[in-house]
Amino acid sequence: MIAPGTHRIMTEKEIVKKLGRKIADNYKIIQHDYQDEGILANLGKVTINGREIPIEVNRNALAADFIIGIGSIVPHSDAGYSGGAKIVEPGICGYSTTAATHILAALLDEIPLGNVENLCRQGIEKVTRKIGLDFIINIVKNYNDEIVGVYSGDFIKAHRKGVEKARQAYGVEIEEAADILIVSSYPFDIDWWQADKGLISASFAVKQGGIIILAAPCYEGLENNHPDLINWLKESHANACQIAKRTSLSKKDRDLIAADLAISNAKIREKAEIFIVTEGLNKNAIKSLGYKYFDNIQEAINSSLKIKPRGTIGVLPRGGDALPVVKSK
């Protein structure tokens, strides 16, 4: 079973690349589609910090005698790190479950990138414990895409061991935050929904009132499956948080999963001015994001230096999975 959460399902070409032709041709492959409510089973609710999380999960998983989750561990803006229980939630869960867990992260005072013990992760693991995840196999890579660790066993204990290695592998220690921070969204380039990971990393390495230059191809545009994102992006951080707190999980046309990304974007946008170099975003999307478009990196740098002629410049060439750690602020 492929567990894309609320991302779009994979194409046949992508499945073959991921699994290999032999597996693609000879094994039954199920793709979870969170928008297909007919495949979902309801397992009641759990509660985290006074907020209820309804549990909707792909019923195919419940029919299994033994569930193994396979994934990788990298810094993650909501759950602290990917891997572990995330293969189940949001991997094979419905809208309401994912909206409930991820809005917990959005409403925190700080974006929990690199902080694995946060409310979102706690919600994900409580949901997964009720659904059942018997075993995980998680890998950690380095910046050369070489596997540097394999962690298997209990989905919390083994995951936390992997987190220790991931913190070493993806942590980037820097002397001080920069006035101008240039960041690539790589390796998350498919759309802005993914490229936002690079922006979040950059926010940890730029000064208050600074400038972020984001290089993000966004080959498939702004998002897949979340059309309400464009509306959430227009709100300030404070307004978006207040609206999200009042929005019911049952109100799917006011997508709280999209609100999660929009809230973090607004938080960063209010910390630093954002310049973008992109091929895939149109003018309307860039305007809604609150960014300024440039044709290339050099033009963005030139414009930045006019604003901050004595500004320090930092570079995150692999911002999509970097965890900047500033020595002094």
C-alpha positions as CSV (number, residue, x, y, z in Angstrom):
1,M,0.0,0.0,0.0
2,I,1.4,3.4,-1.0
3,A,0.7,6.0,1.7
4,P,0.7,9.5,0.1
5,G,-1.4,11.1,2.9
6,T,-3.3,14.0,1.2
7,H,-0.8,14.4,-1.6
8,R,-1.8,13.2,-5.1
9,I,-1.6,9.5,-5.9
10,M,1.4,8.4,-7.9
11,T,1.5,7.9,-11.7
12,E,2.4,4.4,-13.1
13,K,5.8,5.8,-14.2
14,E,6.4,7.0,-10.6
15,I,5.4,3.6,-9.1
16,V,7.8,1.7,-11.4
17,K,10.6,4.1,-10.5
18,K,9.9,3.7,-6.8
19,L,9.3,0.0,-6.6
20,G,10.9,-1.4,-9.8
21,R,9.2,-3.1,-12.8
22,K,9.3,-6.6,-11.3
23,I,7.3,-5.6,-8.2
24,A,5.0,-3.2,-10.2
25,D,4.1,-6.1,-12.5
26,N,3.8,-8.9,-10.1
27,Y,2.4,-7.6,-6.8
28,K,-1.0,-6.0,-5.9
29,I,-0.4,-2.3,-5.2
30,I,-3.0,-0.2,-3.4
31,Q,-2.8,3.6,-3.4
32,H,-4.5,5.4,-0.6
33,D,-6.7,8.2,-1.8
34,Y,-7.9,10.3,1.1
35,Q,-10.7,11.8,-1.0
36,D,-12.3,8.4,-1.5
37,E,-14.5,8.2,1.6
38,G,-15.7,4.8,0.7
39,I,-12.3,3.2,1.6
40,L,-12.3,4.8,5.1
41,A,-13.2,3.1,8.4
42,N,-14.0,5.1,11.5
43,L,-12.3,4.1,14.7
44,G,-13.6,6.7,17.0
45,K,-11.5,9.5,18.5
46,V,-8.5,10.3,20.6
47,T,-7.7,13.5,22.4
48,I,-4.5,15.6,22.5
49,N,-4.2,18.7,24.6
50,G,-8.0,19.0,24.9
51,R,-8.6,18.7,21.1
52,E,-10.4,15.7,19.6
53,I,-8.9,13.8,16.7
54,P,-11.3,11.6,14.8
55,I,-9.7,8.5,13.4
56,E,-10.5,7.7,9.7
57,V,-8.2,5.1,8.2
58,N,-8.0,3.0,5.0
59,R,-9.9,-0.1,5.8
60,N,-7.4,-2.2,3.7
61,A,-4.9,-1.7,6.5
62,L,-7.3,-3.0,9.1
63,A,-7.7,-6.3,7.2
64,A,-3.9,-7.0,7.5
65,D,-2.5,-9.4,10.1
66,F,0.7,-7.4,10.4
67,I,1.5,-3.9,9.3
68,I,5.0,-2.8,8.5
69,G,5.7,0.9,7.8
70,I,8.6,1.7,5.5
71,G,10.0,5.2,5.2
72,S,12.8,7.7,5.8
73,I,13.6,10.2,8.6
74,V,14.2,13.8,7.7
75,P,13.4,17.1,9.5
76,H,9.7,17.9,9.1
77,S,7.9,21.2,9.8
78,D,4.9,19.7,11.5
79,A,5.9,16.4,13.1
80,G,9.4,17.4,13.9
81,Y,10.8,14.6,11.7
82,S,9.2,12.4,9.1
83,G,9.1,8.6,9.5
84,G,7.7,6.4,12.2
85,A,4.0,6.8,12.7
86,K,3.7,9.3,9.8
87,I,3.4,6.4,7.4
88,V,0.0,5.7,9.0
89,E,-1.1,9.3,9.8
90,P,-1.3,11.1,7.5
91,G,-0.2,8.3,5.1
92,I,-3.4,6.2,5.0
93,C,-5.9,8.4,7.0
94,G,-8.8,10.6,6.0
95,Y,-9.1,14.4,5.8
96,S,-10.5,14.9,9.3
97,T,-7.7,13.0,11.0
98,T,-4.9,14.7,9.1
99,A,-6.5,18.2,9.5
100,A,-6.9,17.6,13.3
101,T,-3.2,16.5,13.8
102,H,-1.6,19.1,11.5
103,I,-3.5,22.1,12.8
104,L,-2.0,21.3,16.2
105,A,1.4,22.2,14.7
106,A,0.1,25.3,12.9
107,L,-1.2,26.8,16.2
108,L,2.1,26.3,18.1
109,D,4.1,29.4,18.9
110,E,7.1,28.1,17.0
111,I,7.3,26.0,13.8
112,P,8.4,22.6,15.2
113,L,11.0,21.7,12.6
114,G,13.5,19.4,14.3
115,N,11.4,19.2,17.5
116,V,10.0,15.7,17.6
117,E,8.2,15.9,20.9
118,N,5.4,18.3,19.8
119,L,1.6,18.1,19.9
120,C,1.3,17.2,16.2
121,R,3.7,14.2,16.6
122,Q,1.9,13.2,19.8
123,G,-1.4,13.2,18.0
124,I,0.0,11.2,15.0
125,E,1.4,8.6,17.4
126,K,-1.8,8.3,19.5
127,V,-3.9,7.8,16.3
128,T,-1.4,5.2,15.0
129,R,-1.4,3.3,18.3
130,K,-5.1,2.9,18.0
131,I,-5.0,1.8,14.3
132,G,-2.0,-0.5,14.8
133,L,1.5,-0.3,13.3
134,D,3.4,-3.5,14.2
135,F,6.9,-2.7,12.9
136,I,8.8,0.0,11.1
137,I,11.9,0.0,8.8
138,N,13.2,3.6,8.5
139,I,16.4,4.8,6.9
140,V,18.4,7.9,7.3
141,K,20.5,9.4,4.4
142,N,23.2,12.0,4.3
143,Y,23.4,14.9,1.9
144,N,24.9,12.6,-0.8
145,D,21.8,10.4,-0.6
146,E,23.9,7.6,0.9
147,I,22.1,5.5,3.6
148,V,23.9,6.1,6.9
149,G,21.4,4.3,9.2
150,V,18.6,1.8,9.3
151,Y,16.2,1.7,12.2
152,S,13.6,-1.0,12.7
153,G,11.2,-2.2,15.4
154,D,8.7,-0.3,17.6
155,F,7.3,2.7,15.7
156,I,8.3,5.1,18.5
157,K,11.4,3.6,20.0
158,A,13.1,2.8,16.7
159,H,12.0,6.1,15.3
160,R,13.6,8.1,18.1
161,K,16.9,6.3,17.6
162,G,16.7,7.3,13.9
163,V,15.9,10.9,14.8
164,E,19.2,11.1,16.7
165,K,21.0,10.1,13.5
166,A,18.9,12.4,11.3
167,R,19.7,15.3,13.5
168,Q,23.4,14.7,12.8
169,A,22.9,14.0,9.1
170,Y,20.7,17.0,8.3
171,G,21.7,19.5,11.0
172,V,23.5,22.5,9.6
173,E,25.4,24.5,12.3
174,I,25.8,28.1,11.4
175,E,27.5,31.0,13.3
176,E,24.7,33.4,13.1
177,A,21.5,34.2,11.1
178,A,21.9,36.0,7.8
179,D,20.4,39.3,6.6
180,I,19.9,37.7,3.2
181,L,19.3,33.9,3.0
182,I,19.4,32.1,-0.4
183,V,17.7,28.7,-0.2
184,S,16.9,26.0,-2.7
185,S,13.8,23.8,-2.1
186,Y,15.7,20.8,-3.3
187,P,15.0,17.9,-3.0
188,F,11.3,18.9,-2.7
189,D,10.7,20.6,-6.0
190,I,7.4,19.2,-7.3
191,D,5.1,22.0,-6.2
192,W,5.0,24.9,-3.7
193,W,3.3,22.6,-1.2
194,Q,6.5,20.6,-1.1
195,A,8.9,23.5,-1.8
196,D,7.6,25.2,1.3
197,K,9.9,22.9,3.3
198,G,12.9,24.9,2.0
199,L,11.3,28.2,3.0
200,I,10.7,26.9,6.5
201,S,14.3,25.8,6.8
202,A,15.4,29.3,5.7
203,S,13.3,30.9,8.3
204,F,15.5,29.3,11.0
205,A,18.6,30.9,9.4
206,V,17.5,34.4,8.6
207,K,17.3,37.5,10.8
208,Q,14.1,39.2,11.8
209,G,13.5,41.8,9.0
210,G,15.8,39.9,6.6
211,I,15.3,38.7,3.1
212,I,14.8,35.1,1.9
213,I,15.5,34.2,-1.7
214,L,13.7,31.0,-2.5
215,A,14.7,29.0,-5.6
216,A,11.8,26.5,-6.2
217,P,10.9,25.0,-9.6
218,C,7.3,24.0,-8.5
219,Y,6.9,21.9,-11.7
220,E,3.2,21.2,-10.9
221,G,2.3,24.6,-9.7
222,L,1.0,25.7,-6.2
223,E,-0.6,22.5,-4.9
224,N,-2.3,19.2,-5.6
225,N,-5.7,18.3,-3.9
226,H,-5.9,21.5,-1.8
227,P,-7.6,24.3,-3.9
228,D,-8.6,26.3,-0.8
229,L,-4.9,27.0,-0.1
230,I,-5.0,30.1,-2.3
231,N,-7.7,31.6,0.0
232,W,-5.8,30.8,3.2
233,L,-2.6,32.3,1.9
234,K,-4.2,35.8,1.7
235,E,-4.7,35.9,5.4
236,S,-2.3,37.4,8.0
237,H,-0.8,35.0,10.5
238,A,-3.1,36.2,13.3
239,N,-6.2,36.1,11.1
240,A,-5.5,32.7,9.8
241,C,-4.9,31.3,13.3
242,Q,-8.2,32.8,14.5
243,I,-10.2,31.4,11.5
244,A,-8.6,28.0,11.9
245,K,-9.5,27.8,15.6
246,R,-13.2,28.5,14.7
247,T,-13.3,26.1,11.7
248,S,-14.9,22.7,12.2
249,L,-13.2,19.6,10.9
250,S,-16.4,18.7,9.1
251,K,-16.1,21.9,7.0
252,K,-13.9,20.3,4.3
253,D,-14.4,23.2,1.9
254,R,-12.4,25.3,4.4
255,D,-9.4,23.0,4.3
256,L,-7.5,23.0,7.6
257,I,-4.7,21.0,6.1
258,A,-4.1,23.9,3.7
259,A,-4.5,26.3,6.6
260,D,-1.5,24.6,8.3
261,L,0.8,25.5,5.4
262,A,-0.6,29.0,5.0
263,I,-0.2,29.8,8.7
264,S,3.5,28.9,8.6
265,N,3.9,30.8,5.4
266,A,2.3,33.9,7.0
267,K,4.6,33.6,10.0
268,I,7.7,33.5,7.8
269,R,6.4,36.3,5.6
270,E,6.0,38.5,8.6
271,K,9.6,37.7,9.7
272,A,11.3,38.3,6.4
273,E,10.6,39.5,2.9
274,I,10.5,36.7,0.4
275,F,11.9,36.8,-3.1
276,I,11.2,33.8,-5.4
277,V,12.8,32.4,-8.5
278,T,10.4,29.8,-10.0
279,E,9.3,28.2,-13.3
280,G,6.0,26.7,-12.2
281,L,4.1,29.4,-10.3
282,N,1.9,31.9,-12.0
283,K,1.6,35.6,-11.0
284,N,-1.7,35.0,-9.1
285,A,-0.1,32.3,-7.0
286,I,3.0,34.4,-6.3
287,K,0.9,37.4,-5.3
288,S,-1.2,35.2,-3.0
289,L,1.9,33.9,-1.4
290,G,3.1,37.4,-0.7
291,Y,6.4,37.0,-2.6
292,K,8.3,39.1,-5.1
293,Y,9.2,37.3,-8.3
294,F,12.7,37.5,-10.0
295,D,13.8,35.9,-13.3
296,N,17.0,34.5,-11.7
297,I,19.0,34.3,-8.5
298,Q,21.5,37.1,-9.4
299,E,18.7,39.6,-10.0
300,A,17.2,38.7,-6.6
301,I,20.6,39.1,-4.9
302,N,21.2,42.5,-6.6
303,S,17.8,43.7,-5.4
304,S,18.5,42.4,-1.9
305,L,21.8,44.2,-1.7
306,K,20.2,47.5,-2.7
307,I,17.9,47.1,0.3
308,K,20.7,45.8,2.6
309,P,24.0,47.0,1.1
310,R,26.0,45.7,4.1
311,G,23.9,42.6,4.6
312,T,25.4,39.2,5.4
313,I,24.5,36.4,3.0
314,G,23.8,32.8,3.8
315,V,23.2,29.9,1.5
316,L,21.2,26.7,2.0
317,P,21.7,24.7,-1.2
318,R,19.6,21.8,0.1
319,G,16.9,23.6,2.1
320,G,14.2,21.0,1.6
321,D,15.7,18.7,4.2
322,A,18.1,20.9,6.1
323,L,17.9,21.7,9.8
324,P,19.7,25.0,10.5
325,V,21.0,25.4,14.0
326,V,22.2,28.9,14.8
327,K,24.9,29.2,17.4
328,S,24.0,32.7,18.4
329,K,20.9,34.8,17.6
